[in-house]
Structure formats: structure tokens, C-alpha cells
Amino acid sequence: MNLYLDSRTIIIVLGIGYLLALSLGSSYWLDRTNLASIKSYLFAKCLQIIAWFSMAFRGDIVPDLVTISFANSILLAGTALEMVTLLNLHKPIGRKTIIRYTILTACSIIGFQLILLLHNKEDVRIAYISWVTAVMLIPAYRLLLERGTTMLRRVTGSLYMIAIVVFVARGIIALHSVESASFFIPGIFQLISILGVFLLTVLGSIAFALLLKEKTNQELVQLASYDDLTGTLNRRTFTLQAKLALAQYAKKGKPVSYLLFDIDWFKTINDTYGHHVGDQVLQDLASRIKRRLGSEDLFVRYGGDEFGLMLPGTNEAESTQLAEQIKRSLGGSFGEEPPVPYSISMGVLTVVPNKHTQLETLYATCDKALYTAKSNGRDGMYRSQSEQVPETLASC
């Protein structure tokens, strides 16, 4: 059975493949999310479509040399732009990465033009384009190897590594095989080349769609779980995680500390300086406290200027020390000044939880301690004593 196709059919099919990928990407316009990434991806696909259809009809109107120069140049540019878009979806990239890809793309295009002018042989052109494409795909290793990456990204990264191997192999075959690796000459290497390009086409399209969807889901989780002003947990998420922490540390028999605090005279700050400055104060407070917290500590904004901290595994002395550090940090000890001077009042409680311990009880007890701290003149801390804690809780 003869599986070989004429060159024009092959190139047209490749162009149709990229056109389908463009249609798939266009569907995400309706979501109105990550528009910058969508625009970059669609523009990359447009460049690739133009490149493949230019190759398909070369020699009919425009001389081969001009068509080859134009098509391969914009194909390199489209591949680089697509990779930048995918990397940015994985993790926001910096200006340096964009500059590096811009330089790489420009040098690759210039190098290809020099080959056309000085050593215009098909095997050299194929090897050059194949290897440059492989180099452009190398940063996809981040999807595979970076710590904390998702399974979807690991699979996508693995497939990109396979694509790199295919393109490197095609370049080697082009230089050392007696049979041509060109798209335009029927043979086994023509099939290998087609498979390599189709792998990259399908992979890029699926990776973009899935990564975009995953990123959108992560943003929805962020919106559902965190306070959008301060970046702290919202009340619902904190409640779920805090109850789990209490259950875990009840089994361990280890202490848990709970801090409840708010900003002194916060309404006066809003009335005097405006709500915009009030928001800045809330953000400043949250930022300073986050620097003091461990990976297991839970930080919640209950609403307005009321915040809470649950510190699993933190005893009475450690929680007192942290509370004092937080109070000192509000004076600008991190090398920066707060938007306006402010202070906080704290209620603190430390317990060794058991199976009967309720988060609501901790909150109520700490709330009374916070009220006492305010009654004592504000800008201070009050710790609930063991006799003030319900019998189901044991103070540490």
C-alpha cells in the first residue's frame, strides 16, 4: 500500500491543520479571559497558516527562493510566539524571556537567509529549520520539571520533549541520509517529517486550550477562596481549613494558637483619609503579617478590618512572640512606612484541641479577649486565660 502523497497535498493538509487549531483558539474569545494570551496564540497560528499555504503554492506565482525565504521566516516567528504564549500561560514570564525569544527568532531568520544566499542546499535548509525549531521548544521542559506543576503540564511537557527529539532526528537525517527528508519528495522520511509537524500542531493546540482552561479554573478557585483586596483566605475557606487543622492536631496532641485582631479606629482612618487609604492600610497590614507566617499558618479576613490567624503547632510562648513581632512590624520595620500610622488590638488563645474542640468556640473566646484588649486602651494584646476557656478545651 502506497502511503506517499504529492507535496502540495501534504502542505495544504498541514495548512488546514493549523487553520483548525486557529478555530479552536478562537472559541476562547467568548470567555473574555486571558485575552492577551489568546491574541498572541491566534496571531502565531495566523503566521503559521500563511507560511504553510505559501509553501503549498510556491513556484506558481512567486519564485521558489522568495517563497522559501518568506514562508520559513514567518514559520519561525510563529513557532517562537506560540512557545512564548504557552510558557506565559504556565507561569507569567518576564521581560528578559521575551527579549531572549525575540533575539533568538531574529538570529534564526537571519541565519536562514544567509544559508539561502551562501549555501542554498535543501538538506542544509531542512537541518537548520529542524534544529532551530527544536531549540525554540526546549523551554517547554518547565512544564515537565518545575516543582508543583500539574499532571496536565507534565504530560504536555513530555510530549514537547518527544517533538524536540523528532526535529533533532529530522535534522540529522537530512544531512546524513541518502534519501531526502523534504516534504516535497515522497519517501519514509517524508512521513516522519509530517508526523513531527503534525505532532507539534496538535500538541500546541491542545496544550493551549487545556492550559488556558486550567489557568481559568485556577483563577476561579482564587476568586472563590481568597479575599480579593488582601489576598488572605475568605471566611468560608478558612473555616474549612481551620476545622481540618484542629482535627489533625487533636490527634497529634499538639497545641494550636488562635489570634483575632482588628485595626484601631479604622472608621476614623476611612473618614479622615478616604476609603482608598483605608484599603491601602488593610493591604499593608496583610502584607506585613504574611511575611511572618509559616506554610501551615492560616490567615483570614473575616470582613471589614477584622482578621484572624490560626497557627497549628504554635504554643503559648511562640504565639505571644509572633503577636509582639506583628505589632512591632506595623511601625515600618521592613524598610517601608505604612500608608498612615495605625495600630491593632489582639485577642489571643492557645489550646491543645481534642475531638470536642469547635472553631466557633475558639472564635467566641478570642472575640472576648479582643474586646478586653480594646477596653484596656487598644494597641495591645490580651490572652485568654485557662479559666476563661470552656472545659472541653485545655490551655497550653
N, C-alpha and C positions, 0 to 999 in steps of 0.2 A: 504493500500500500504506500503510495507516494504522498507524504505529508508536506512537501515543499510547495510554497506559494510564490507567485511573482512579487517582485519588490514593491510595486505600487500598492497592491492589495494589502501587503503587510503594513506599510506605513499608514495607509488610510485606517486600517483597523486600530493601530496604535493611537492615531488621532481621535478616533471615535471613543476609545477607552478614556483618554484624557477629557473628552467632552462630557462623558458620563460622570467622571469624577467632578467636573465643574458643576454639573447639575446637582450632584449630591451635596456639594458645599453650599450651593446657592440656597438650598432649602433651609439652611440655618439663618438666613436673613430674617425669617419670620420670628425667630426667637428674640431678636433685639438684645443679644448678649454677646460680649466679646467681639464687637463689631470691627475693631482694628485687626484682630486675628483673621476674621472672615475675609476682610478686604484684601489682606496680604495673600491669603491662600487662593482666593479667586483670581487675583492678578497673576500669581505664579502659574496657575493652571491655564490661564489665557496665553501666557508666553509659551508654554509647552505645546498647546494646541496649534498655535501659529507655526512653531518650529516643525512639528510633525507633518502638517499639511504642506508646508514649504518644501520639505524633503520629498513628499509624495509627487509633487508636480514639477520637480526640478528638471530643467532642460527643455521644457515646453515653451516657456516664455523668457525666463531668465537663465543666463549661462550657469552651468553646474558650479563653477568656482564661487560665484557670487551667492548662489543659493546655499551651498555648503557653509560658507563663511557666516551668513546671516542666521541660518537655522541652528547651527551648533552654538553660536554665541548666545542667542536668546534661550536655548535649551539649558545652557549652563546657568544663566541668570535665573531662570525659572526654578531650577533644582535648588539653587542656593536660597532663594526666597522661601521656598516651601520648607526647607530644613529650619530656617530661622523661625518661621511661624510655628512649627511643631515644637521646637525647643522652648519657645516662649510660652506655649500652652502648658508644657511640662513644668516649667518654673520661669518666672519673669527673668529675661536676660538683660544684661547691662549694655551700656553704650559701647564698651570695648568689644563685646562679642559681635555686635552689628558691624563695627568698623573692620574687625578681622574678616568677617564674611564678605564685606564689600571689597576689601583688598584682594582676598583670595579669588573672588569672581572676576575682578578686573584683570588680575595677573593671568588667570586661566584663559580668559578671552584673548588677551594679547598674545599669550603663548601659542594658542591655536592659530592665530593669524600669521605668526612667524613661521609656523610649520607649513602653512599654505604657500607662503612666499619663498621659503628657503629649501624645504624638503617635503614637497607635496606628494607623499605616498600614502595610499589608503590604509595600509597596515599600521603606519605610524600615527595617522589621524585617529584610527579606532582605539589604539592602545592609549593614546593621550586622553581622549574623551572618557574612556572607561576608568582610567586611574584617577583622573581629576574628580569624576563623579563619586568614586569610592572615598576619596579624601573628604569631599563635602558631607558624606554620610557618617563619617567617624564620630562626630559629637553625639550621635544617637546612642552611644554607649551609656550616656547619663540615664536614659530611660531604663536601662538594664541594671546598672550597678549602683546608682546612688542610694544611700541609706533611706529607708522609709518609703521607697517608691511602691506603687500598687502593682498587683499581678498583671493588670492590663498593660501597664507600661513596661513591665519586664518582658512580656510576650512580644510587644511591639518592638522593643529594643533588640530582642533576639532575632526577629525577622530582618531587621535592618542590618544586623551583623552578617546574616546569610546573604543579603543583597550585596554587601561590600565584597564578600568572597566571590560572588558571581562576577562582579565587574572587574575585580583584580584578575580573575582567571581569564576573562574575555580579553583583557589587555595582553596577557602573556600569550594566549593562543594566537592573537593577531600578529604578534611579532615572530613567533617560532613555528607556527604550523604552516604546512604547505597548502592547506585548504583555507580559503578566506573566511574571516569572521564577520564579513559585511552583511548588512540587512538585505543587500541587493543581489547577493549571489546565493542561489539555493544550496543547501547542504546542512549537515548536522549542526554546524556552528551558527548557522542562521537561526535554527530552532532554539539553541542555547541563548542567543542574544535576545530573541523575542521573549523567552521565558524570564530573563533577567529584567528587561524593561517592564514587562507586564507585572512582575513581582513588585517592582518599585512603584508602578502606577496604582495598583490595587492596594498595596500596603500604605502608601501615602494617603490615599483617600479614606481608607478605613481608619487609619490611625488618627487622622484629623477629626473625623466625625466622632469617634469614640472618646478621644481625649477632650474634645470640646464639650461633649455631653458629660464626661466625668468632672471636668472643671466646673461646669454649670451646677452639677449636683453638689460639689464641694461648697460652692458659693451659697447654695440654698441651705446647706447644713450650717454654714457660718451664720447666715441670717437668722436661722431658727434657734441657734444655740447661744449666740453671743449678743451682748449689748452693742449696738452699732456706734455709740458715742465713745465708750471707754474701752471696748474690746474685752470686757470681763464677761463671765458667764451670766446668762439671764437667770431669772429665778427658777424657772421650770427645769432647766438643765442642771443647775446647781443642786436642786433638791434631789434629783435622781442620782447624781454622782455622790452627793454627800451621804445619802442613805446607804449606798453601796460601801462607801468608806467606813461608815460606822459599823456595818455588819462584819466587814473584813477585820477591823481592829478589835472588835469584840471577841472574835475567835482567837486573835493573837494575844489578847490580854494586854494590849499596849495603849498608852494614852492618846487622846485626841483633844486638841485645843480649838476653841471657837471664839472668834473676835467679831464683835458687832460695833460699827462706828459710823459717825456722820460728821459733816463739816459744820463747825460752829458758826452760827449766824449766817448761814448760807443765803437765806432770803435777803438779808441786808446787802450781801455782795451782789445779788441779782438786781436789787432795787437801785444800788449806788452806781454800779459799773455796767449794768446791762446783762441780759441773758447770754450774750455771746461770750463775755468774760466768764460768766458762771460756768458755761460749758468748758471753757479752757481750764478752769480750776478743777473740774471733775476729771478731765483728761490728764492733767498734770498729776493729780493725786493717784490715779490708777497707774500711770507710768512709773512713778516713784516706788509704789508698792510692789509692782510686778518684778522689779529688779531684785527684790529681797526674797522672793518666793522660790521654793523648790518645785521639782517636777510633779509631785503628788499633791501639792497645796491647791486648794480650790478658792477662787476669788469671784465673788458675785456682787452685782449691783442690784439691790432689791428694788430700787426706784428712787427718783429724786437724788438726794445726796446721801442716801443710806447704803452702806456696803457691808459685806460680811466676808470673813476668812475662815475656812476650815483647814486645820493643819494636822493631818494624820501623823501619828508618831511623835508629836511635839509635846513635851511635858511642861509643867508649870513654869520652871525657870527659863526654859527656851522660849516659850510664848511671851513671857514678860520681857525678855531681852529683845525679841523681834518687835514687840509693840513700842518699846523705847526707841529702837532704831528707826522705825517708821516715823515716829513723832519728830526725831532729830532731822530726818531727811527732808521734812517739809520746809526747812529753812534754807534749802538750796545747797545741801552738802554734796550734790552730784555735779557741781560746777555750773549750775544754772539756777536762775531765780524763778519762783512761781509767778504766774500772771499778776496776782495781787497777794498780799500777805493773808494767810489763813491758817487755821488750826483745826484739830479734830478731837472729839471726845470718844472714848472707847469703853466698851464693856467686854470683859474677858472671862472665859471659863475653861477649865481643864478637867477632863473626866477620863476614867477608864470605862469605856462603854461595855454594856452587856446586851443580851438579846432583847431586853426590855427598853433599851435606850431609844428615845424618839427625837428626831431632829426638831420637831415642834417644841419639845420641852427645852432643848438647848437654846433655841431662839428666844423663848419667853424668858428664860433665866438670864440670858445675856442682855436682853432688852431692858430688864430691870436694872442690871448693872450699868448699862449705858445711861439710863435715866439718873442714876445716882451720880455718875461722873459729871453729868450736866448740872445737877443740883449742887455739886461741890465747887462750881465755878467754871466748868468747861476747860478745854485744853488740858485734859488729863485722862487717866485710866482708872477704872475701878474693877477689881476682880471679885467675882462671886466666891464667897467662902463655902466651905463644905456644908455648913449647917443651912445654907440657903438653897442647896441643891436638893431636888426630890430624892427620896430614899432609894429609888431604882438606879440612881447614878452615884458613883463613887469618885470623889475628887482625888486627883493625883497629887 
